[in-house]
Amino acid sequence: ATDSYDSGWVNSIDAVSLANGATLPVAHNLGTTKCLIQVWAASDVTGSDSTMQLLEWSSATEGYGVQARNITTTTVDIQCQKSGAWIGDTSGESAVASWGAGNAAFIRVLILKIRS
């Protein structure tokens, strides 16, 4: 049985392009909803300038990063926030990048099955 899923560095999943507000349908087929999910953003297909993405809110209606939603034993939706991705730098400063451009041009979804 497979214990993990790795999308690799991609700019679309299942014909859905990476963009602000996009919902990316990931078919992980791990047979469980007990999973650890990480999502990374990068500027190119090799993972340059990669940053792990979380869901960050700057106001009640403005979010940045990603959210994992609707997990089943075979799929999960990765929701890219409409305001873009938080991209940090080596000095600890934060900036925003639009999904599908700049330092958020590519995404990598990693899912690890949690054993009981």
FIKEPA-519138 format. One record per residue: y, z, x of N, C-alpha, C in turn; residue number from 1. Coordinates in Angstrom, 2 decimals, always signed. Atoms other than C-alpha are relative to their C-alpha. Layout:
pt nnorth=Y; nup=Z; neast=X; canorth=Y; caup=Z; caeast=X; cnorth=Y; cup=Z; ceast=X; pos=NUM
...
end
This chain:
pt nnorth=-1.19; nup=+0.00; neast=+0.84; canorth=+0.00; caup=+0.00; caeast=+0.00; cnorth=+1.24; cup=+0.00; ceast=+0.88; pos=1
pt nnorth=-1.25; nup=+0.05; neast=-0.72; canorth=+3.51; caup=-0.72; caeast=+1.16; cnorth=+0.77; cup=+1.31; ceast=-0.18; pos=2
pt nnorth=-0.75; nup=-1.24; neast=+0.06; canorth=+5.60; caup=+2.35; caeast=+2.01; cnorth=+1.50; cup=-0.20; ceast=+0.15; pos=3
pt nnorth=-1.43; nup=+0.22; neast=-0.18; canorth=+8.97; caup=+0.68; caeast=+2.56; cnorth=+0.40; cup=-1.42; ceast=-0.41; pos=4
pt nnorth=-0.59; nup=+1.31; neast=+0.32; canorth=+11.26; caup=-2.21; caeast=+1.63; cnorth=+1.20; cup=-0.18; ceast=+0.91; pos=5
pt nnorth=-1.14; nup=+0.34; neast=-0.85; canorth=+13.77; caup=-3.92; caeast=+3.93; cnorth=+0.45; cup=-1.40; ceast=-0.37; pos=6
pt nnorth=-0.52; nup=+1.32; neast=+0.40; canorth=+15.95; caup=-6.76; caeast=+2.64; cnorth=+0.37; cup=-0.86; ceast=+1.19; pos=7
pt nnorth=-0.60; nup=+0.72; neast=-1.12; canorth=+17.10; caup=-7.71; caeast=+6.13; cnorth=+1.48; cup=-0.18; ceast=-0.30; pos=8
pt nnorth=-1.43; nup=+0.23; neast=+0.21; canorth=+20.74; caup=-8.70; caeast=+6.55; cnorth=+0.17; cup=-1.27; ceast=-0.83; pos=9
pt nnorth=-0.13; nup=+1.11; neast=+0.95; canorth=+21.56; caup=-10.92; caeast=+3.56; cnorth=+1.39; cup=+0.01; ceast=-0.64; pos=10
pt nnorth=-1.25; nup=+0.06; neast=+0.75; canorth=+24.60; caup=-12.11; caeast=+1.61; cnorth=-0.24; cup=-0.31; ceast=-1.48; pos=11
pt nnorth=+0.37; nup=+0.12; neast=+1.42; canorth=+22.70; caup=-12.52; caeast=-1.67; cnorth=-1.41; cup=+0.56; ceast=-0.16; pos=12
pt nnorth=+1.34; nup=-0.47; neast=+0.34; canorth=+19.64; caup=-11.05; caeast=-3.37; cnorth=-0.37; cup=-0.60; ceast=-1.34; pos=13
pt nnorth=+0.50; nup=+0.63; neast=+1.22; canorth=+17.62; caup=-12.95; caeast=-5.97; cnorth=+1.08; cup=-0.87; ceast=-0.65; pos=14
pt nnorth=-1.03; nup=+0.96; neast=+0.42; canorth=+20.38; caup=-15.61; caeast=-6.23; cnorth=+1.29; cup=+0.64; ceast=-0.49; pos=15
pt nnorth=-1.26; nup=-0.66; neast=+0.33; canorth=+23.12; caup=-12.99; caeast=-6.84; cnorth=+0.76; cup=+0.21; ceast=+1.30; pos=16
pt nnorth=-0.80; nup=-0.08; neast=-1.22; canorth=+25.85; caup=-13.30; caeast=-4.21; cnorth=+0.69; cup=+1.35; ceast=+0.11; pos=17
pt nnorth=-0.71; nup=-1.24; neast=-0.31; canorth=+27.37; caup=-10.26; caeast=-2.56; cnorth=+1.47; cup=-0.19; ceast=-0.32; pos=18
pt nnorth=-1.40; nup=+0.10; neast=+0.41; canorth=+30.79; caup=-9.70; caeast=-4.16; cnorth=+0.42; cup=+1.31; ceast=-0.64; pos=19
pt nnorth=-0.50; nup=-1.18; neast=+0.69; canorth=+33.00; caup=-6.96; caeast=-5.54; cnorth=-0.48; cup=-0.02; ceast=-1.45; pos=20
pt nnorth=+0.49; nup=-0.11; neast=+1.36; canorth=+31.42; caup=-5.77; caeast=-8.80; cnorth=-1.37; cup=-0.59; ceast=-0.25; pos=21
pt nnorth=+1.32; nup=+0.63; neast=+0.18; canorth=+28.12; caup=-7.60; caeast=-8.22; cnorth=-1.10; cup=+1.04; ceast=-0.16; pos=22
pt nnorth=+1.20; nup=-0.81; neast=+0.14; canorth=+24.83; caup=-6.07; caeast=-9.35; cnorth=-1.15; cup=-0.77; ceast=+0.63; pos=23
pt nnorth=+1.05; nup=+0.68; neast=-0.75; canorth=+22.10; caup=-6.99; caeast=-6.88; cnorth=-1.36; cup=+0.55; ceast=-0.42; pos=24
pt nnorth=+1.32; nup=-0.46; neast=+0.45; canorth=+18.56; caup=-6.82; caeast=-8.34; cnorth=-1.00; cup=-0.04; ceast=+1.16; pos=25
pt nnorth=+0.93; nup=-0.10; neast=-1.13; canorth=+16.15; caup=-5.59; caeast=-5.66; cnorth=-1.41; cup=+0.26; ceast=-0.53; pos=26
pt nnorth=+1.41; nup=-0.18; neast=+0.37; canorth=+12.40; caup=-6.02; caeast=-6.22; cnorth=-0.71; cup=+0.67; ceast=+1.18; pos=27
pt nnorth=+0.61; nup=-0.73; neast=-1.10; canorth=+10.94; caup=-3.29; caeast=-3.99; cnorth=-1.52; cup=+0.11; ceast=-0.12; pos=28
pt nnorth=+1.45; nup=-0.03; neast=+0.26; canorth=+7.44; caup=-3.15; caeast=-5.59; cnorth=-0.74; cup=+1.14; ceast=+0.72; pos=29
pt nnorth=+0.61; nup=-1.14; neast=-0.69; canorth=+6.72; caup=+0.31; caeast=-4.10; cnorth=-0.89; cup=+0.84; ceast=-0.89; pos=30
pt nnorth=+0.89; nup=-0.70; neast=+0.91; canorth=+4.94; caup=+1.60; caeast=-7.21; cnorth=+0.42; cup=+1.41; ceast=-0.36; pos=31
pt nnorth=-0.50; nup=-1.34; neast=+0.32; canorth=+7.11; caup=+4.69; caeast=-7.61; cnorth=+1.52; cup=-0.04; ceast=-0.14; pos=32
pt nnorth=-1.45; nup=-0.17; neast=+0.05; canorth=+10.63; caup=+5.83; caeast=-8.46; cnorth=+0.44; cup=+1.08; ceast=+0.98; pos=33
pt nnorth=-0.32; nup=-1.02; neast=-1.00; canorth=+10.44; caup=+8.56; caeast=-5.78; cnorth=+0.27; cup=-0.70; ceast=+1.33; pos=34
pt nnorth=-0.38; nup=+0.80; neast=-1.16; canorth=+12.38; caup=+6.70; caeast=-3.09; cnorth=+1.30; cup=+0.52; ceast=+0.61; pos=35
pt nnorth=-1.25; nup=-0.23; neast=-0.72; canorth=+15.08; caup=+7.22; caeast=-0.49; cnorth=+0.60; cup=-1.37; ceast=+0.23; pos=36
pt nnorth=-0.64; nup=+1.31; neast=-0.08; canorth=+17.58; caup=+4.35; caeast=-0.58; cnorth=+1.22; cup=+0.09; ceast=+0.90; pos=37
pt nnorth=-1.20; nup=+0.14; neast=-0.82; canorth=+20.10; caup=+3.39; caeast=+2.11; cnorth=+0.50; cup=-1.43; ceast=-0.13; pos=38
pt nnorth=-0.62; nup=+1.33; neast=+0.04; canorth=+22.53; caup=+0.48; caeast=+1.91; cnorth=+1.01; cup=-0.07; ceast=+1.12; pos=39
pt nnorth=-0.89; nup=+0.22; neast=-1.14; canorth=+24.36; caup=-0.88; caeast=+4.94; cnorth=+0.82; cup=-1.26; ceast=-0.23; pos=40
pt nnorth=-0.86; nup=+1.19; neast=+0.01; canorth=+27.25; caup=-3.35; caeast=+5.23; cnorth=+0.27; cup=-0.41; ceast=+1.44; pos=41
pt nnorth=-0.27; nup=+0.50; neast=-1.35; canorth=+27.95; caup=-5.56; caeast=+8.25; cnorth=+0.80; cup=-1.30; ceast=-0.06; pos=42
pt nnorth=-0.82; nup=+1.22; neast=-0.06; canorth=+30.11; caup=-8.45; caeast=+9.40; cnorth=-0.82; cup=-1.27; ceast=+0.21; pos=43
pt nnorth=+0.80; nup=+1.21; neast=-0.20; canorth=+27.23; caup=-10.80; caeast=+10.27; cnorth=-1.49; cup=+0.29; ceast=-0.17; pos=44
pt nnorth=+1.44; nup=-0.07; neast=+0.27; canorth=+23.50; caup=-11.49; caeast=+9.93; cnorth=-0.76; cup=+0.82; ceast=+1.05; pos=45
pt nnorth=+0.65; nup=-0.83; neast=-1.01; canorth=+22.72; caup=-9.50; caeast=+13.10; cnorth=+0.32; cup=+1.48; ceast=-0.18; pos=46
pt nnorth=-0.34; nup=-1.39; neast=+0.26; canorth=+24.25; caup=-6.30; caeast=+11.69; cnorth=+1.18; cup=+0.53; ceast=+0.78; pos=47
pt nnorth=-1.17; nup=-0.44; neast=-0.77; canorth=+27.41; caup=-6.22; caeast=+13.80; cnorth=+0.95; cup=+0.82; ceast=-0.86; pos=48
pt nnorth=-0.98; nup=-0.86; neast=+0.67; canorth=+29.92; caup=-3.51; caeast=+12.88; cnorth=-0.58; cup=+0.65; ceast=-1.26; pos=49
pt nnorth=+0.63; nup=-0.52; neast=+1.21; canorth=+27.42; caup=-1.99; caeast=+10.42; cnorth=+0.45; cup=+1.41; ceast=-0.34; pos=50
pt nnorth=-0.32; nup=-1.33; neast=+0.51; canorth=+28.30; caup=+1.02; caeast=+8.28; cnorth=-0.88; cup=+0.30; ceast=-1.21; pos=51
pt nnorth=+0.79; nup=-0.40; neast=+1.16; canorth=+26.09; caup=+2.95; caeast=+5.86; cnorth=+0.96; cup=+0.23; ceast=-1.16; pos=52
pt nnorth=-0.86; nup=-0.08; neast=+1.17; canorth=+27.56; caup=+2.76; caeast=+2.37; cnorth=-0.43; cup=+1.13; ceast=-0.93; pos=53
pt nnorth=+0.18; nup=-1.03; neast=+1.01; canorth=+27.92; caup=+5.60; caeast=-0.11; cnorth=+0.91; cup=-0.35; ceast=-1.16; pos=54
pt nnorth=-0.94; nup=+0.20; neast=+1.11; canorth=+29.70; caup=+5.81; caeast=-3.44; cnorth=+1.14; cup=+0.97; ceast=+0.18; pos=55
pt nnorth=-1.21; nup=-0.82; neast=-0.20; canorth=+33.24; caup=+7.09; caeast=-2.88; cnorth=+0.99; cup=-0.32; ceast=-1.11; pos=56
pt nnorth=-0.99; nup=+0.18; neast=+1.06; canorth=+35.81; caup=+7.62; caeast=-5.60; cnorth=+1.38; cup=+0.38; ceast=+0.51; pos=57
pt nnorth=-1.38; nup=-0.32; neast=-0.36; canorth=+39.56; caup=+7.45; caeast=-4.93; cnorth=+0.79; cup=+0.43; ceast=-1.23; pos=58
pt nnorth=-0.59; nup=-0.45; neast=+1.26; canorth=+40.40; caup=+8.06; caeast=-8.60; cnorth=-1.10; cup=-0.02; ceast=-1.04; pos=59
pt nnorth=+1.01; nup=-0.03; neast=+1.06; canorth=+38.62; caup=+8.44; caeast=-11.91; cnorth=-0.54; cup=-1.38; ceast=-0.35; pos=60
pt nnorth=+0.44; nup=+1.35; neast=+0.37; canorth=+38.37; caup=+4.66; caeast=-12.26; cnorth=-0.14; cup=-0.95; ceast=+1.19; pos=61
pt nnorth=+0.06; nup=+0.88; neast=-1.16; canorth=+38.39; caup=+3.31; caeast=-8.70; cnorth=-1.01; cup=+0.52; ceast=+1.02; pos=62
pt nnorth=+1.05; nup=-0.38; neast=-0.93; canorth=+35.21; caup=+3.47; caeast=-6.62; cnorth=-0.18; cup=-1.02; ceast=+1.09; pos=63
pt nnorth=+0.29; nup=+0.85; neast=-1.16; canorth=+34.20; caup=+2.05; caeast=-3.24; cnorth=-1.43; cup=+0.23; ceast=+0.44; pos=64
pt nnorth=+1.35; nup=-0.14; neast=-0.50; canorth=+30.80; caup=+1.42; caeast=-1.70; cnorth=-1.02; cup=-0.55; ceast=-0.97; pos=65
pt nnorth=+1.10; nup=+0.46; neast=+0.85; canorth=+27.55; caup=+1.11; caeast=-3.65; cnorth=-0.60; cup=+1.15; ceast=-0.78; pos=66
pt nnorth=+0.74; nup=-0.95; neast=+0.81; canorth=+25.48; caup=+2.84; caeast=-6.27; cnorth=-1.36; cup=-0.61; ceast=-0.29; pos=67
pt nnorth=+1.34; nup=+0.44; neast=+0.39; canorth=+21.71; caup=+2.58; caeast=-6.76; cnorth=-0.20; cup=+0.45; ceast=-1.44; pos=68
pt nnorth=+0.13; nup=-0.28; neast=+1.43; canorth=+20.96; caup=+2.37; caeast=-10.49; cnorth=-1.29; cup=-0.59; ceast=-0.55; pos=69
pt nnorth=+1.10; nup=+0.58; neast=+0.77; canorth=+18.14; caup=+1.74; caeast=-12.93; cnorth=-1.28; cup=-0.19; ceast=+0.81; pos=70
pt nnorth=+1.21; nup=+0.14; neast=-0.81; canorth=+15.25; caup=+2.43; caeast=-10.55; cnorth=-1.23; cup=+0.05; ceast=-0.88; pos=71
pt nnorth=+1.31; nup=+0.01; neast=+0.64; canorth=+11.77; caup=+1.57; caeast=-11.78; cnorth=-1.03; cup=+0.01; ceast=+1.13; pos=72
pt nnorth=+1.05; nup=+0.02; neast=-1.02; canorth=+8.42; caup=+1.51; caeast=-9.97; cnorth=-0.03; cup=-1.30; ceast=+0.79; pos=73
pt nnorth=+0.00; nup=+1.29; neast=-0.69; canorth=+9.15; caup=-2.09; caeast=-8.95; cnorth=+1.40; cup=-0.53; ceast=+0.37; pos=74
pt nnorth=-1.34; nup=+0.54; neast=-0.24; canorth=+12.94; caup=-2.65; caeast=-8.98; cnorth=+1.05; cup=+1.10; ceast=+0.06; pos=75
pt nnorth=-1.19; nup=-0.85; neast=+0.04; canorth=+16.33; caup=-1.05; caeast=-8.43; cnorth=+1.21; cup=-0.93; ceast=+0.06; pos=76
pt nnorth=-1.25; nup=+0.76; neast=-0.06; canorth=+19.85; caup=-2.38; caeast=-9.02; cnorth=+0.93; cup=+0.66; ceast=+1.01; pos=77
pt nnorth=-1.03; nup=-0.47; neast=-0.92; canorth=+22.37; caup=-2.06; caeast=-6.20; cnorth=+1.33; cup=-0.51; ceast=-0.54; pos=78
pt nnorth=-1.29; nup=+0.33; neast=+0.60; canorth=+25.82; caup=-1.96; caeast=-7.78; cnorth=+1.09; cup=+0.08; ceast=+1.06; pos=79
pt nnorth=-1.14; nup=+0.03; neast=-0.92; canorth=+28.63; caup=-3.06; caeast=-5.46; cnorth=+1.25; cup=+0.36; ceast=-0.79; pos=80
pt nnorth=-1.18; nup=-0.44; neast=+0.74; canorth=+31.79; caup=-1.30; caeast=-6.51; cnorth=+1.08; cup=-1.08; ceast=+0.00; pos=81
pt nnorth=-0.98; nup=+1.07; neast=+0.19; canorth=+34.59; caup=-3.53; caeast=-7.80; cnorth=+1.17; cup=+0.08; ceast=+0.97; pos=82
pt nnorth=-1.12; nup=-0.15; neast=-0.94; canorth=+37.11; caup=-2.12; caeast=-5.30; cnorth=-0.38; cup=-0.34; ceast=+1.43; pos=83
pt nnorth=+0.43; nup=+0.38; neast=-1.34; canorth=+35.00; caup=-3.08; caeast=-2.25; cnorth=-0.81; cup=+1.07; ceast=+0.68; pos=84
pt nnorth=+0.79; nup=-0.92; neast=-0.83; canorth=+33.34; caup=-1.19; caeast=+0.59; cnorth=+0.92; cup=+0.79; ceast=+0.91; pos=85
pt nnorth=-0.71; nup=-0.80; neast=-1.00; canorth=+34.62; caup=+1.68; caeast=+2.74; cnorth=-0.56; cup=-0.38; ceast=+1.36; pos=86
pt nnorth=+0.41; nup=+0.38; neast=-1.34; canorth=+34.52; caup=+0.57; caeast=+6.37; cnorth=+0.72; cup=+0.90; ceast=+0.98; pos=87
pt nnorth=-0.61; nup=-0.89; neast=-0.98; canorth=+35.11; caup=+3.21; caeast=+9.05; cnorth=+0.07; cup=-0.66; ceast=+1.36; pos=88
pt nnorth=-0.04; nup=+0.50; neast=-1.38; canorth=+36.03; caup=+2.63; caeast=+12.66; cnorth=-0.28; cup=+1.16; ceast=+0.96; pos=89
pt nnorth=+0.37; nup=-1.01; neast=-0.99; canorth=+35.40; caup=+4.54; caeast=+15.90; cnorth=+1.01; cup=+1.13; ceast=+0.12; pos=90
pt nnorth=-0.98; nup=-1.09; neast=-0.04; canorth=+38.58; caup=+6.60; caeast=+15.51; cnorth=-0.06; cup=+0.87; ceast=-1.25; pos=91
pt nnorth=+0.13; nup=-0.79; neast=+1.22; canorth=+37.49; caup=+7.93; caeast=+12.11; cnorth=+0.90; cup=-0.49; ceast=-1.12; pos=92
pt nnorth=-0.85; nup=+0.57; neast=+1.04; canorth=+39.98; caup=+5.79; caeast=+10.19; cnorth=-0.85; cup=-0.79; ceast=-0.99; pos=93
pt nnorth=+0.70; nup=+0.76; neast=+1.02; canorth=+38.84; caup=+4.21; caeast=+6.95; cnorth=+0.82; cup=-1.20; ceast=-0.43; pos=94
pt nnorth=-0.64; nup=+1.20; neast=+0.54; canorth=+39.60; caup=+0.77; caeast=+5.61; cnorth=-0.90; cup=-0.54; ceast=-1.09; pos=95
pt nnorth=+0.76; nup=+0.60; neast=+1.09; canorth=+38.44; caup=-1.30; caeast=+2.69; cnorth=-0.27; cup=-1.46; ceast=+0.34; pos=96
pt nnorth=+0.35; nup=+1.41; neast=-0.13; canorth=+36.61; caup=-4.62; caeast=+2.87; cnorth=-0.57; cup=-0.47; ceast=-1.32; pos=97
pt nnorth=+0.60; nup=+0.58; neast=+1.20; canorth=+35.75; caup=-6.88; caeast=-0.03; cnorth=-1.46; cup=-0.30; ceast=+0.28; pos=98
pt nnorth=+1.40; nup=+0.36; neast=-0.14; canorth=+32.02; caup=-7.27; caeast=-0.59; cnorth=-0.10; cup=-1.52; ceast=+0.15; pos=99
pt nnorth=+0.17; nup=+1.42; neast=-0.24; canorth=+30.98; caup=-10.66; caeast=+0.78; cnorth=+0.98; cup=-0.56; ceast=+1.01; pos=100
pt nnorth=-0.99; nup=+0.46; neast=-0.97; canorth=+33.77; caup=-10.82; caeast=+3.39; cnorth=+0.18; cup=+1.05; ceast=+1.11; pos=101
pt nnorth=-0.33; nup=-0.93; neast=-1.09; canorth=+34.84; caup=-9.26; caeast=+6.71; cnorth=-1.17; cup=+0.88; ceast=+0.40; pos=102
pt nnorth=+1.05; nup=-0.93; neast=-0.42; canorth=+32.87; caup=-6.15; caeast=+7.67; cnorth=-0.97; cup=+0.35; ceast=-1.11; pos=103
pt nnorth=+0.97; nup=-0.16; neast=+1.10; canorth=+31.04; caup=-6.27; caeast=+4.30; cnorth=-0.52; cup=-1.36; ceast=-0.44; pos=104
pt nnorth=+0.48; nup=+1.35; neast=+0.31; canorth=+29.96; caup=-9.92; caeast=+4.51; cnorth=-1.50; cup=-0.04; ceast=-0.25; pos=105
pt nnorth=+1.45; nup=-0.07; neast=+0.16; canorth=+26.29; caup=-8.92; caeast=+4.70; cnorth=-0.41; cup=+1.41; ceast=-0.40; pos=106
pt nnorth=+0.51; nup=-1.27; neast=+0.49; canorth=+24.23; caup=-6.14; caeast=+3.18; cnorth=-1.47; cup=+0.12; ceast=+0.41; pos=107
pt nnorth=+1.42; nup=-0.27; neast=-0.28; canorth=+20.92; caup=-4.51; caeast=+4.11; cnorth=-0.42; cup=+1.19; ceast=-0.85; pos=108
pt nnorth=+0.52; nup=-1.05; neast=+0.88; canorth=+18.93; caup=-2.46; caeast=+1.60; cnorth=-1.32; cup=+0.49; ceast=+0.59; pos=109
pt nnorth=+1.20; nup=-0.63; neast=-0.54; canorth=+16.34; caup=-0.05; caeast=+3.00; cnorth=-0.49; cup=+1.02; ceast=-1.02; pos=110
pt nnorth=+0.56; nup=-0.92; neast=+0.98; canorth=+14.01; caup=+1.81; caeast=+0.63; cnorth=-1.30; cup=+0.57; ceast=+0.58; pos=111
pt nnorth=+1.18; nup=-0.70; neast=-0.52; canorth=+11.46; caup=+4.39; caeast=+1.74; cnorth=-0.69; cup=+0.74; ceast=-1.13; pos=112
pt nnorth=+0.81; nup=-0.68; neast=+1.01; canorth=+8.70; caup=+5.55; caeast=-0.57; cnorth=-0.25; cup=+1.44; ceast=+0.43; pos=113
pt nnorth=+0.25; nup=-1.41; neast=-0.29; canorth=+8.45; caup=+9.36; caeast=-0.74; cnorth=-1.42; cup=+0.33; ceast=-0.45; pos=114
pt nnorth=+1.39; nup=-0.33; neast=+0.33; canorth=+4.84; caup=+10.50; caeast=-0.61; cnorth=-0.07; cup=+1.37; ceast=-0.66; pos=115
pt nnorth=+0.16; nup=-1.28; neast=+0.71; canorth=+3.72; caup=+13.29; caeast=-2.93; cnorth=-0.95; cup=+0.90; ceast=+0.76; pos=116
end
